[in-house]
Amino acid sequence: MRTKITKALVVSTQPGRSDVTIADTTMVGFELRIRPSGVKVWGYRYRNAQGGQRRIVLGRFPGLTVDEARQLAIQAAGDVSRGMDVQAKKQSARVEGTRSRKNTLRLFITSKYEPWAMSHLRSAAFQIARIKRDFDDWFDKPLVDLNTWLIEGWRKRRLEGGNKPVTINRNLQRLHAVLSKAVFWKVVERHPFAGIKPLKSDRSGRVRYLGADEEVRLRDAMVMLETERREARERFNEWKEVRGHEKLPPRVEEYVSHIRPMVLIAMNTGLRRGELFNLRWKDLDLQAKWLTVAGATSKSGQTRRIPLNEEAHEVLAGWQDQGGKVTNDAFVFPGMDGERLTDIHKSWGTVVKRAEIINFRFHDLRHHFASRLVQSGVDLNIVRELLGHADIAMVLRYAHLSPGSLVTAVEKVARRPDSLKSPASVQADLSIKGAAAA
C-alpha cells in the first residue's frame, strides 16, 4: 500500500492476518509496518553502497509520532547519501553499547589502570587500595553509569557521616585520576566529574608543630627510653650471670634503636617518612654536609639537596660510626636483615605517649621543620625548595608564622593621614605645634 502517511491514517488502519506495510509517497523509503498483533513500527528502507537492500527500525507508534519518525527517516537518508550504511552503524552502536555496559569500574581498574599504575606510580598499591575501599559500591557499575548525580550523592553521605571536605576531595581526586585515564584511552567519551567543583575547605591545611616545651619532652622521652633499655639489658645480664649463662653485649652505643636518630633527622631536614626509609649512605656527603633526596624515591619525582645543620650532621656521623663499616648502597635506617624499613608506628607511638604529646603525627615533624624556618625569617621560596614542593601554594600555610609580618601589615593601616583624623585630634595637634613654636 502506497499513500501519504498521516496521523489519521496510522490511527485508523487496522491490523490484518499478516503484516500490513504502508509506504509513504512523499518520502522514498519511509514506511509503517503494522503487525497482526496491532504493533505499529516505523521503518526506513534504502540500498547500501553495494546495492543491497536494507531496512532499519526507527521506533514504534505512538511512542514515536509521524513527524518524529519522518525526521529520523530524513536523517537516515542523509547518512545514506554520504555513503554510510545506517543499519551497520546502528548495529555497531548496539555492540558498543553492550560493550560499554560490560566495561565496569572493576574491570577497567583491574585490566587496564592497575597494570599501568603499578609500573608508573610509586604509590600505586596504596592509591588503588584506597579507591577500592572508598568506592566499593561502585565497582560493579558500568563506567557510563558514573555521573554527577551519583558523585553528589556520595559526597552528601560522606559529609553527613562526619567526613571533612578536604578528605572527601582527596578521595574523589584519586578516582578522578583513574577516570581521566579512561577518557584519555578512549574507554569513555566524557569524564563523569565534568562540571563538579571540589567542596570548599580550609586551604591552609593542618599545621601542627611542637611548642618549645613539647620539643623538650619529646627529646627527653627518647633519651629516657634508651636509658631504660640499657638498664633492662644490665638487669638481664645479671640474671644470666647468676645462672651461669653467657651474657649479652652491654648497650654502650649512643643510639639504642633507630627511632631517636630518625626523629632528629626529620626535625632538622623536613624529610618525609618514606624518604627516610629510602635514604642510603650514598645519598649523604658528611664531609660537605649535604643530603640528597633522589628523584626516584621522592614524592615529587624531583631530586633535591638539603644542607645538614650541626645537629643533623652530628647525628648521622654518630649513627654511621655506631653501625660500623657499611656499603654505600646500604640503607641509613635499615629494617630486618638490612632490608628497607617499612613501619615505625609502634616505636613512634611509644615515644609520643611517653612525652605526653597529643595530636602529633610523625609527618608533623616536617611541619615542625618548616615552621621553625619561617619563624626564623627564612624566605618561603627557600622553604619550598627544602621541602621539595613544586608549587609555592603548598608552603603558604606557613606564611602566618613569619615574624612580625601580620603586625607590620596592620600597623600600616593605623597610620592615618590628617584628613581622616577626628576634629579633636587635629585641634590637639595644632595646639601642640603652636606651643612648640612659641
Order of alpha helices (4+ residues) and beta strands (2+ residues): beta-alpha-beta-beta-beta-beta-alpha-alpha-alpha-alpha-alpha-alpha-alpha-alpha-alpha-alpha-beta-beta-beta-alpha-alpha-alpha-alpha-alpha-alpha
